[in-house]
């Protein structure tokens, strides 16, 4: 490692600046690099981030795209500043250090190890198989929201769960339409079914795991929306990690398209959460 790498200037962004920067790009137009340790990553990481601990950065940086904007973060910004300088010294064209690290990140994070949920995706799926899995996960989440709507006592919370179910139903229809387009192009594709994903919802966790992890008060609208945002963040993370390991370019593109749609859901839910929070203050 050349000593000059530690003196290569890099740009730093605050969490709000980094969020705004990423929102202007599609999910496949930039890369996130987490340079912490695996245990830190498991406890919480930015959705879609690739784990490359500092000690492995020299060897594993070959798997990163030097031409893509690369945002690097750690816990509070110290390790990531050095890592960003190292990548810039290796010829990465645009490297950004997240000032303040994940501690300064107020948005939703994903949890679990790098292989969390990847039992659903072997990495060899075709695009039709990817759409079938995604369709099943959307269906499971929609069913969860519907079942919660049926058990809620408060009318506003019941209506909120029904709204969340309708959002998942719309996404299911989008995925189904893409599958129908493939059927028109490829002979022999079976009818779209819901591939069994065990008890997993969107994002790869079960209902019990989500509820145990976030422990929301489901009678409070703002906590219901916050739970939905956390699930979408987990889904975004899973689809991007699945795309990283898939061998088919068309399947990767399909997974990144779904990931981008999950990002849009998070934005919509963020606006809804702000409205619910404001209503709760009144």
Backbone bond lengths (Angstrom), bond angles and torsions (degrees), N, CA, C in turn:
res aa  C-N    CA-C-N  psi(-1)  N-CA   C-N-CA  omega(-1)  CA-C   N-CA-C  phi
1 X - - - 1.466 - - 1.527 109.57 -
2 X 1.301 118.05 124.14 1.448 120.87 -178.88 1.519 111.55 -76.62
3 X 1.326 116.92 140.35 1.456 120.14 -178.19 1.519 112.36 -64.32
4 X 1.331 116.86 -23.65 1.460 119.91 -179.29 1.526 112.41 -64.38
5 X 1.338 116.73 -23.46 1.459 119.19 -178.89 1.521 111.77 -61.43
6 X 1.342 117.25 -29.58 1.446 120.05 -178.01 1.532 112.32 -79.14
7 X 1.320 117.40 -5.62 1.459 120.44 -179.62 1.525 112.03 -115.66
8 X 1.322 116.67 8.28 1.457 120.17 177.36 1.522 108.65 -75.21
9 X 1.313 119.02 119.76 1.471 120.06 -177.15 1.520 111.59 -67.10
10 X 1.319 116.45 141.07 1.461 122.01 175.86 1.521 108.72 -133.21
11 X 1.297 114.48 158.71 1.464 121.22 179.58 1.528 109.56 -85.96
12 X 1.312 117.43 141.43 1.459 122.52 173.46 1.515 109.54 -112.70
13 X 1.326 116.11 146.59 1.464 122.01 176.90 1.520 109.12 -130.58
14 X 1.308 116.18 143.64 1.457 120.54 170.52 1.522 108.77 -71.86
15 X 1.315 117.10 168.12 1.463 120.35 179.30 1.536 112.04 -58.43
16 X 1.331 119.98 -46.52 1.473 118.82 178.05 1.529 112.59 -62.43
17 X 1.333 117.16 -38.36 1.467 120.01 178.21 1.528 111.06 -65.73
18 X 1.329 116.61 -42.03 1.464 120.38 179.47 1.520 110.83 -65.75
19 X 1.327 117.21 -40.18 1.464 121.18 178.24 1.522 110.73 -61.07
20 X 1.335 116.03 -45.96 1.462 120.61 179.02 1.523 110.93 -63.61
21 X 1.321 117.12 -39.50 1.466 122.50 179.28 1.527 110.36 -61.31
22 X 1.331 117.16 -46.84 1.457 120.95 -177.76 1.524 112.58 -70.14
23 X 1.321 116.62 -33.32 1.462 119.61 -179.19 1.525 112.35 -66.58
24 X 1.327 116.67 -21.43 1.461 120.23 179.26 1.527 112.42 -82.93
25 X 1.338 116.43 -7.51 1.460 121.31 -177.61 1.521 110.19 -116.75
26 X 1.319 115.99 151.39 1.456 120.57 171.24 1.524 109.00 -70.43
27 X 1.340 115.72 160.40 1.465 120.20 -175.29 1.520 112.90 -60.55
28 X 1.336 117.18 -27.46 1.477 119.79 -178.45 1.525 113.11 -94.02
29 X 1.335 117.11 8.60 1.461 120.34 -177.45 1.524 113.44 -101.63
30 X 1.320 117.86 1.07 1.456 121.09 176.86 1.528 107.61 -150.46
31 X 1.327 116.20 168.53 1.463 119.64 178.47 1.521 109.83 -134.63
32 X 1.318 114.66 142.08 1.458 122.68 178.02 1.522 108.80 -106.33
33 X 1.319 116.72 134.48 1.458 121.01 -179.25 1.522 108.83 -126.12
34 X 1.314 115.68 121.05 1.464 122.89 177.83 1.527 107.44 -99.76
35 X 1.328 117.59 116.29 1.465 120.60 -175.29 1.527 112.65 -102.24
36 X 1.338 116.64 18.69 1.455 120.32 177.25 1.534 110.43 -82.74
37 X 1.311 116.35 -169.20 1.458 122.03 178.91 1.538 110.33 -90.71
38 X 1.334 117.55 158.94 1.469 120.27 -177.70 1.527 114.29 -53.99
39 X 1.335 117.41 -38.26 1.462 119.92 179.11 1.514 112.17 -64.17
40 X 1.319 116.85 -38.75 1.461 120.67 177.24 1.523 110.46 -65.95
41 X 1.318 115.72 -41.94 1.470 121.35 179.57 1.526 110.22 -61.24
42 X 1.327 117.89 -42.97 1.463 121.62 -178.41 1.523 111.38 -60.98
43 X 1.331 116.12 -37.72 1.469 119.42 -176.96 1.520 112.47 -71.94
44 X 1.312 118.45 -20.95 1.457 121.01 178.39 1.507 111.45 165.03
45 X 1.338 116.38 130.21 1.464 120.61 179.41 1.519 109.35 -146.69
46 X 1.317 116.28 160.66 1.453 120.52 177.43 1.530 108.72 -65.74
47 X 1.330 117.90 134.66 1.463 120.21 -178.69 1.529 112.03 -56.44
48 X 1.321 115.59 128.29 1.459 121.02 178.68 1.508 114.45 89.55
49 X 1.344 117.41 -1.08 1.464 120.08 -177.78 1.522 111.01 -72.87
50 X 1.321 115.48 142.09 1.457 121.27 174.33 1.514 108.83 -96.31
51 X 1.334 116.02 130.84 1.450 120.57 179.78 1.524 110.19 -82.24
52 X 1.336 116.36 118.37 1.465 122.64 174.26 1.529 106.85 -136.85
53 X 1.349 117.47 87.81 1.471 119.15 -178.94 1.528 111.87 -54.50
54 X 1.315 115.92 152.01 1.463 121.21 -176.96 1.528 112.11 -50.44
55 X 1.331 116.21 -42.10 1.463 119.30 -176.61 1.525 112.44 -65.99
56 X 1.338 116.89 -21.77 1.469 121.15 -177.96 1.518 113.05 -101.85
57 X 1.304 117.32 0.85 1.456 119.73 -170.70 1.516 112.28 -62.56
58 X 1.295 118.32 -36.70 1.453 120.36 -178.89 1.511 112.49 -61.65
59 X 1.346 116.55 -45.67 1.467 120.58 -177.29 1.517 112.34 -78.97
60 X 1.321 117.41 -42.77 1.454 120.44 -171.80 1.525 113.86 -85.74
61 X 1.322 117.64 -7.44 1.464 118.49 178.08 1.520 111.40 -66.13
62 X 1.338 117.57 -16.48 1.457 120.55 178.40 1.533 111.50 -65.31
63 X 1.326 117.01 -22.82 1.459 120.23 178.17 1.507 113.94 -83.53
64 X 1.320 117.55 -2.86 1.462 122.37 178.20 1.522 109.79 -96.47
65 X 1.324 115.62 155.83 1.461 121.31 -179.71 1.527 109.12 -92.74
66 X 1.332 118.70 112.21 1.466 120.54 -176.86 1.520 113.77 -69.03
67 X 1.332 117.04 -13.47 1.463 119.79 -178.32 1.530 113.13 -92.41
68 X 1.332 117.00 -9.73 1.467 120.20 179.30 1.520 110.30 -90.91
69 X 1.328 117.87 145.46 1.461 118.97 170.26 1.527 109.14 -55.28
70 X 1.324 116.78 131.89 1.459 122.02 -174.10 1.518 109.05 -123.62
71 X 1.329 116.26 116.42 1.453 121.11 179.07 1.522 108.21 -102.61
72 X 1.330 116.05 123.58 1.461 122.51 -174.15 1.527 108.68 -112.97
73 X 1.340 115.29 137.21 1.464 117.93 179.06 1.524 110.55 -144.64
74 X 1.327 114.60 160.88 1.467 121.94 174.83 1.521 106.74 -138.44
75 X 1.323 118.05 -144.36 1.462 120.68 -178.38 1.532 111.48 -78.53
76 X 1.345 116.28 -50.47 1.468 119.49 -176.39 1.526 113.08 -130.52
77 X 1.318 118.47 -0.71 1.457 120.52 174.04 1.517 116.11 113.19
78 X 1.331 118.89 -8.62 1.460 120.51 -177.72 1.520 113.22 -75.79
79 X 1.333 116.49 -54.04 1.462 120.27 179.04 1.524 111.11 -62.53
80 X 1.326 116.19 -39.51 1.468 119.00 -176.12 1.522 111.80 -68.19
81 X 1.329 118.04 -30.66 1.462 119.60 177.91 1.525 109.84 -63.73
82 X 1.332 116.16 -44.83 1.471 119.84 178.51 1.524 110.37 -66.13
83 X 1.351 116.59 -43.24 1.465 120.38 179.75 1.522 110.97 -61.81
84 X 1.330 116.94 -40.19 1.463 120.53 179.07 1.526 110.49 -63.62
85 X 1.326 116.68 -40.52 1.463 120.21 177.67 1.531 110.78 -64.20
86 X 1.338 116.15 -37.57 1.460 119.68 177.97 1.522 110.74 -63.19
87 X 1.325 117.14 -45.17 1.464 120.39 -179.23 1.528 111.06 -66.28
88 X 1.327 116.32 -40.16 1.462 119.20 177.31 1.525 110.42 -61.79
89 X 1.337 116.44 -39.19 1.451 120.38 177.95 1.511 113.54 -66.99
90 X 1.341 116.63 -22.68 1.458 121.42 177.07 1.531 112.41 -85.02
91 X 1.333 117.18 -1.06 1.452 119.70 176.35 1.514 115.22 103.15
92 X 1.343 118.41 8.22 1.461 120.24 175.62 1.526 108.48 -65.69
93 X 1.322 115.63 131.45 1.464 119.63 -168.12 1.519 113.96 -74.12
94 X 1.338 117.99 -34.67 1.465 120.41 -178.30 1.524 108.79 -143.17
95 X 1.312 116.27 102.44 1.455 121.76 -178.84 1.526 108.55 -114.93
96 X 1.322 115.56 134.19 1.462 121.28 -176.44 1.521 108.74 -127.12
97 X 1.305 116.33 130.71 1.461 122.08 176.15 1.523 109.30 -94.70
98 X 1.351 116.28 129.77 1.462 120.10 176.57 1.522 108.65 -80.73
99 X 1.310 115.95 104.58 1.455 121.64 -179.50 1.527 109.95 -65.86
100 X 1.314 116.28 130.84 1.460 120.30 -179.10 1.509 113.84 87.70
101 X 1.334 116.54 -9.69 1.451 121.52 176.72 1.513 114.40 61.02
102 X 1.321 115.04 -163.05 1.464 120.22 -177.64 1.528 111.18 -67.07
103 X 1.330 116.83 -21.19 1.462 119.69 177.42 1.521 111.33 -61.83
104 X 1.337 116.47 -29.99 1.459 120.70 -179.50 1.527 112.28 -88.34
105 X 1.332 116.99 -3.50 1.464 121.20 -175.44 1.519 108.73 -86.29
106 X 1.320 117.68 115.26 1.461 121.16 -175.22 1.525 112.70 -94.94
107 X 1.326 118.04 -8.53 1.456 120.62 -179.14 1.525 110.99 -81.57
108 X 1.345 115.00 178.51 1.453 120.00 179.98 1.518 111.21 -65.60
109 X 1.322 115.13 147.29 1.455 121.91 174.46 1.525 108.48 -121.00
110 X 1.322 116.02 160.56 1.457 121.57 173.07 1.525 108.51 -95.24
111 X 1.331 115.91 160.12 1.459 120.29 -179.16 1.521 109.52 -127.06
112 X 1.339 114.68 165.23 1.449 120.20 175.65 1.516 112.68 100.72
113 X 1.346 116.25 166.76 1.464 121.46 179.64 1.521 111.36 -72.81
114 X 1.334 115.58 175.39 1.461 120.35 -177.93 1.522 113.37 -61.40
115 X 1.326 117.06 -26.73 1.460 118.95 -178.19 1.522 112.86 -97.91
116 X 1.338 118.18 10.80 1.463 121.02 -179.72 1.532 110.52 -61.20
117 X 1.319 116.19 125.72 1.456 121.47 178.05 1.509 115.01 81.13
118 X 1.336 117.03 -8.97 1.464 119.09 -174.63 1.524 113.06 -77.47
119 X 1.345 116.95 -1.77 1.452 118.28 170.52 1.532 110.61 -65.76
120 X 1.333 115.74 -17.40 1.469 120.46 176.83 1.523 111.71 -79.66
121 X 1.326 116.64 -21.60 1.461 121.53 -176.36 1.529 109.05 -128.77
122 X 1.313 116.88 113.03 1.465 120.56 -178.58 1.520 112.79 -77.50
123 X 1.332 116.97 -20.40 1.455 121.08 -175.39 1.509 112.78 97.99
124 X 1.337 116.49 -4.16 1.470 120.71 179.95 1.522 112.00 -113.69
125 X 1.335 117.12 7.92 1.466 119.69 -176.97 1.522 112.16 -65.89
126 X 1.311 114.87 146.74 1.461 121.30 168.37 1.524 108.03 -83.03
127 X 1.325 116.40 170.28 1.455 119.56 178.52 1.532 111.77 -60.28
128 X 1.343 120.53 -44.78 1.471 118.96 176.91 1.526 112.43 -57.94
129 X 1.322 117.25 -37.51 1.465 119.95 179.46 1.529 110.75 -69.20
130 X 1.321 117.30 -38.51 1.466 120.80 176.27 1.526 110.40 -60.49
131 X 1.323 116.45 -45.15 1.467 120.39 -179.14 1.522 111.02 -65.26
132 X 1.325 117.26 -35.60 1.454 120.70 178.75 1.524 111.13 -65.46
133 X 1.345 116.77 -43.45 1.462 120.57 178.28 1.532 110.30 -63.83
134 X 1.327 116.26 -46.75 1.464 120.59 -179.23 1.525 111.02 -61.63
135 X 1.316 116.16 -39.58 1.462 120.71 179.14 1.528 110.20 -61.58
136 X 1.330 116.93 -41.67 1.451 120.68 178.42 1.517 112.95 -65.42
137 X 1.330 117.10 -40.31 1.462 120.72 179.05 1.524 111.34 -66.92
138 X 1.341 116.69 -40.48 1.465 120.42 176.10 1.526 110.23 -61.92
139 X 1.326 116.23 -41.57 1.464 120.61 -179.61 1.520 111.35 -62.14
140 X 1.351 115.82 -42.03 1.462 119.98 -179.44 1.521 111.46 -63.62
141 X 1.336 116.80 -41.39 1.461 119.62 179.53 1.525 110.81 -68.96
142 X 1.323 116.73 -40.40 1.461 120.09 176.90 1.535 110.52 -59.34
143 X 1.324 117.10 -43.71 1.468 121.10 179.27 1.524 111.21 -63.09
144 X 1.351 116.29 -37.90 1.467 120.09 177.61 1.524 110.53 -61.98
145 X 1.322 116.76 -47.76 1.463 119.83 -179.50 1.526 111.01 -63.05
146 X 1.316 117.25 -40.36 1.461 120.49 178.79 1.526 111.27 -63.61
147 X 1.324 115.84 -42.51 1.461 119.08 -179.39 1.522 110.69 -65.55
148 X 1.339 117.51 -36.59 1.460 120.36 177.73 1.517 110.86 -67.45
149 X 1.323 116.88 -38.47 1.469 120.42 178.30 1.524 110.88 -59.80
150 X 1.319 116.43 -35.67 1.469 120.81 -178.24 1.523 112.76 -71.70
151 X 1.342 116.99 -18.99 1.474 119.59 -175.50 1.523 113.31 -105.03
152 X 1.318 118.22 -9.57 1.456 120.64 -176.16 1.530 112.20 -77.16
153 X 1.318 115.75 140.68 1.456 120.94 178.98 1.530 111.53 -86.02
154 X 1.332 115.60 -38.22 1.471 119.00 -177.96 1.516 110.20 -76.79
155 X 1.328 116.02 133.17 1.460 120.34 -178.67 1.528 111.68 -64.52
156 X 1.333 117.68 -39.01 1.463 119.51 -177.51 1.530 111.00 -67.80
157 X 1.338 117.54 -37.08 1.458 120.44 178.19 1.530 110.16 -70.50
158 X 1.338 116.40 -39.08 1.466 120.15 176.81 1.526 110.30 -60.58
159 X 1.331 115.42 -44.31 1.471 119.35 178.94 1.525 111.31 -63.79
160 X 1.322 116.33 -35.97 1.462 120.85 -179.72 1.530 110.34 -65.74
161 X 1.322 117.39 -44.74 1.467 119.76 178.01 1.530 111.02 -63.97
162 X 1.316 116.82 -36.11 1.465 119.48 177.08 1.532 110.97 -66.01
163 X 1.335 116.08 -37.56 1.464 119.72 175.86 1.527 110.83 -62.92
164 X 1.331 116.61 -44.41 1.464 120.40 179.07 1.528 110.52 -62.31
165 X 1.340 116.59 -39.34 1.465 120.20 177.75 1.521 110.85 -63.76
166 X 1.328 116.94 -37.54 1.469 120.20 -179.96 1.528 110.92 -68.36
167 X 1.330 118.05 -33.27 1.468 121.40 176.85 1.529 109.84 -64.05
168 X 1.343 115.86 -44.16 1.471 119.22 178.58 1.528 110.86 -66.85
169 X 1.332 117.04 -35.97 1.466 120.03 178.70 1.526 110.55 -63.53
170 X 1.323 116.64 -39.13 1.463 120.19 178.35 1.526 110.51 -64.47
171 X 1.329 116.72 -41.76 1.465 119.30 179.84 1.531 110.45 -66.53
172 X 1.319 116.29 -38.20 1.473 120.07 175.35 1.520 110.96 -57.07
173 X 1.330 115.75 -43.43 1.476 119.62 -179.41 1.522 110.82 -64.81
174 X 1.346 116.85 -38.02 1.467 119.90 177.68 1.528 110.85 -62.04
175 X 1.327 115.99 -43.91 1.464 120.33 179.50 1.519 110.34 -66.18
176 X 1.330 116.45 -41.20 1.462 120.48 179.29 1.524 111.35 -63.12
177 X 1.327 116.95 -37.33 1.462 120.22 179.54 1.520 110.66 -66.50
178 X 1.324 117.76 -39.18 1.465 119.99 176.22 1.522 111.01 -63.25
179 X 1.319 115.93 -38.15 1.462 119.33 179.02 1.525 110.19 -66.00
180 X 1.323 117.05 -41.05 1.470 120.01 178.57 1.525 111.21 -62.94
181 X 1.311 116.64 -36.83 1.464 119.46 176.71 1.524 110.80 -63.25
182 X 1.328 117.06 -38.86 1.460 120.21 176.65 1.525 111.34 -66.07
183 X 1.321 116.64 -37.87 1.462 119.97 178.26 1.520 111.34 -61.21
184 X 1.346 116.02 -34.19 1.460 119.85 179.11 1.527 111.23 -71.73
185 X 1.339 116.29 -23.72 1.463 120.71 -177.51 1.528 113.11 -96.50
186 X 1.327 117.12 -28.24 1.466 121.29 -174.95 1.530 109.86 -120.37
187 X 1.288 116.20 122.41 1.453 120.13 177.50 1.534 110.24 -73.05
188 X 1.329 114.49 145.66 1.459 119.16 173.38 1.504 116.26 89.41
189 X 1.353 118.92 -1.30 1.461 119.03 177.96 1.523 109.06 -70.77
190 X 1.325 117.97 131.29 1.466 120.23 -179.44 1.524 111.12 -71.61
191 X 1.320 117.35 166.07 1.466 119.38 174.30 1.518 110.49 -58.81
192 X 1.322 116.53 149.84 1.459 120.81 -179.07 1.519 109.62 -67.12
193 X 1.317 115.55 122.20 1.459 120.74 175.55 1.511 109.42 -118.66
194 X 1.301 115.93 178.42 1.457 120.81 179.59 1.523 108.10 -104.25
195 X 1.340 115.82 102.77 1.464 119.16 -179.14 1.518 109.74 -63.47
196 X 1.305 115.81 131.03 1.459 120.21 -178.34 1.520 110.51 -60.61
197 X 1.321 115.85 127.52 1.470 121.48 177.67 1.521 109.54 -121.13
198 X 1.327 115.77 30.40 1.451 119.24 -176.84 1.515 109.61 63.35
199 X 1.314 115.82 -131.59 1.462 120.46 178.77 1.525 111.55 -101.52
200 X 1.321 117.23 11.00 1.460 120.67 -175.08 1.519 111.68 -71.27
201 X 1.333 114.08 140.41 1.458 121.46 169.75 1.521 107.69 -97.56
202 X 1.309 115.42 -176.93 1.457 120.53 173.35 1.527 108.77 -53.51
203 X 1.321 116.46 135.41 1.459 120.67 -177.65 1.507 113.52 96.60
204 X 1.361 117.20 -12.87 1.449 120.56 173.10 1.521 116.17 93.73
205 X 1.339 118.80 -7.64 1.459 121.22 177.70 1.527 109.87 -97.85
206 X 1.326 115.78 161.96 1.457 120.43 177.86 1.531 110.11 -87.79
207 X 1.330 115.52 168.79 1.467 120.19 175.93 1.520 110.59 -55.64
208 X 1.330 116.44 -47.34 1.457 120.92 -177.86 1.524 111.36 -62.44
209 X 1.326 117.08 -39.06 1.468 120.13 179.70 1.522 111.26 -65.50
210 X 1.328 116.89 -42.85 1.472 119.31 178.34 1.529 110.76 -63.37
211 X 1.329 116.56 -45.49 1.462 119.70 -177.19 1.529 110.98 -67.99
212 X 1.338 117.91 -38.08 1.469 120.69 177.78 1.525 111.26 -68.25
213 X 1.324 115.60 -36.82 1.457 120.16 -176.27 1.522 111.64 -69.89
214 X 1.335 116.96 -44.28 1.468 120.37 -173.20 1.521 113.45 -104.21
215 X 1.330 117.64 -17.95 1.463 123.24 177.14 1.529 112.51 43.27
216 X 1.336 116.94 56.93 1.464 119.27 -179.21 1.529 111.77 -76.80
217 X 1.304 116.05 152.32 1.464 122.02 168.51 1.526 106.12 -87.03
218 X 1.320 116.69 103.24 1.459 121.05 -171.75 1.520 113.00 -75.28
219 X 1.315 117.94 1.90 1.462 120.58 172.56 1.525 111.26 -95.92
220 X 1.340 117.00 0.91 1.465 120.87 178.52 1.526 108.62 -110.15
221 X 1.337 118.12 117.18 1.466 120.52 -176.66 1.518 114.26 -53.92
222 X 1.333 117.87 -41.58 1.467 119.85 -177.42 1.526 111.46 -65.13
223 X 1.335 117.54 -32.49 1.467 119.75 179.06 1.524 111.02 -76.79
224 X 1.319 116.85 -29.98 1.467 120.29 174.70 1.526 110.05 -64.45
225 X 1.336 116.51 -44.89 1.467 120.52 179.43 1.521 110.40 -66.24
226 X 1.335 117.14 -39.69 1.460 120.15 178.59 1.521 110.79 -62.32
227 X 1.327 117.73 -38.43 1.462 121.21 176.16 1.524 110.34 -63.36
228 X 1.322 116.73 -44.38 1.469 120.58 179.23 1.527 110.88 -60.81
229 X 1.329 117.04 -39.92 1.465 120.39 178.40 1.520 110.74 -64.96
230 X 1.328 117.17 -39.51 1.461 120.76 178.93 1.527 110.75 -64.21
231 X 1.323 117.21 -39.49 1.465 120.69 178.06 1.521 110.58 -65.13
232 X 1.330 116.98 -41.88 1.468 120.22 179.25 1.538 110.74 -65.82
233 X 1.337 117.06 -37.03 1.465 120.02 177.38 1.525 110.50 -63.97
234 X 1.330 115.97 -39.73 1.463 120.14 178.11 1.529 110.00 -65.76
235 X 1.341 116.80 -38.03 1.461 120.87 178.80 1.520 111.39 -66.92
236 X 1.324 116.49 -44.06 1.463 120.99 176.46 1.518 110.03 -55.87
237 X 1.321 115.95 -45.96 1.459 121.12 -179.19 1.528 110.90 -61.96
238 X 1.327 117.34 -45.35 1.464 121.11 -177.42 1.523 111.32 -64.62
239 X 1.326 117.74 -45.70 1.464 119.89 -177.86 1.529 111.18 -64.50
240 X 1.328 117.20 -38.02 1.461 118.89 179.39 1.526 111.37 -69.81
241 X 1.331 117.23 -39.29 1.461 119.19 177.77 1.522 110.77 -67.46
242 X 1.334 116.65 -37.78 1.470 120.03 176.92 1.522 110.72 -64.50
243 X 1.335 116.96 -37.48 1.463 120.38 178.33 1.526 110.67 -64.80
244 X 1.321 116.80 -38.73 1.465 120.68 -178.48 1.520 112.46 -60.43
245 X 1.336 117.17 -30.59 1.461 119.50 -174.44 1.529 113.04 -101.59
246 X 1.340 118.71 -5.81 1.462 119.04 -175.96 1.524 111.23 -78.79
247 X 1.326 115.63 138.18 1.463 121.20 -175.58 1.517 113.25 -82.05
248 X 1.334 117.37 -16.34 1.466 121.17 -176.56 1.524 110.59 -96.12
249 X 1.319 117.10 128.52 1.467 120.30 -179.97 1.523 111.10 -65.29
250 X 1.334 118.41 -37.82 1.466 120.14 179.48 1.521 111.14 -69.21
251 X 1.347 116.65 -38.22 1.465 119.35 176.78 1.524 110.53 -66.20
252 X 1.346 117.20 -40.47 1.469 120.71 177.46 1.521 110.41 -60.09
253 X 1.316 116.25 -45.21 1.464 119.79 179.66 1.525 110.67 -61.88
254 X 1.348 116.24 -40.07 1.459 119.69 178.39 1.514 112.04 -63.64
255 X 1.318 116.78 -42.48 1.460 120.83 178.62 1.524 111.24 -64.87
256 X 1.331 117.68 -40.53 1.460 120.25 179.28 1.520 111.60 -69.40
257 X 1.330 117.38 -31.40 1.466 119.97 175.12 1.525 109.97 -63.49
258 X 1.340 116.34 -45.09 1.462 119.67 178.36 1.523 110.34 -64.37
259 X 1.338 116.91 -39.82 1.466 120.47 177.37 1.525 110.88 -59.69
260 X 1.318 115.88 -42.12 1.468 119.58 179.22 1.529 110.84 -63.09
261 X 1.316 116.97 -37.37 1.468 120.42 177.14 1.524 111.10 -66.65
262 X 1.339 117.24 -34.26 1.461 119.56 175.83 1.527 110.68 -66.72
263 X 1.305 117.21 -36.28 1.474 120.21 175.68 1.522 110.17 -60.66
264 X 1.315 116.46 -41.39 1.465 120.00 179.11 1.524 110.46 -65.89
265 X 1.328 117.22 -37.99 1.459 119.75 176.46 1.522 110.91 -61.85
266 X 1.327 117.03 -40.59 1.461 120.29 178.81 1.529 110.32 -62.17
267 X 1.323 116.43 -41.67 1.468 119.16 178.31 1.530 111.28 -62.33
268 X 1.327 116.74 -43.95 1.470 120.65 179.71 1.519 110.96 -64.28
269 X 1.321 116.09 -42.42 1.457 119.62 179.73 1.519 111.30 -68.10
270 X 1.336 116.87 -32.31 1.459 120.20 175.94 1.519 111.66 -60.50
271 X 1.324 116.29 -42.99 1.464 120.35 176.84 1.527 110.96 -64.77
272 X 1.336 116.16 -38.77 1.462 120.32 178.29 1.526 110.92 -66.62
273 X 1.344 116.69 -40.06 1.456 120.50 178.62 1.520 110.90 -62.80
274 X 1.321 116.23 -41.26 1.470 119.35 178.28 1.519 110.81 -61.96
275 X 1.332 116.63 -40.77 1.464 120.25 179.05 1.527 111.39 -65.63
276 X 1.331 116.39 -42.47 1.466 120.31 179.70 1.525 110.90 -66.72
277 X 1.326 117.31 -38.13 1.461 120.98 179.11 1.521 110.40 -65.66
278 X 1.332 116.62 -43.44 1.463 120.72 177.85 1.522 110.66 -62.22
279 X 1.339 115.92 -40.07 1.471 119.39 179.81 1.515 110.72 -65.80
280 X 1.334 116.88 -35.21 1.455 120.89 179.36 1.506 112.99 -68.44
281 X 1.341 116.84 -25.57 1.473 120.32 -179.81 1.532 111.27 -78.67
282 X 1.341 114.87 -21.38 1.467 117.17 -176.15 1.512 112.01 -82.51
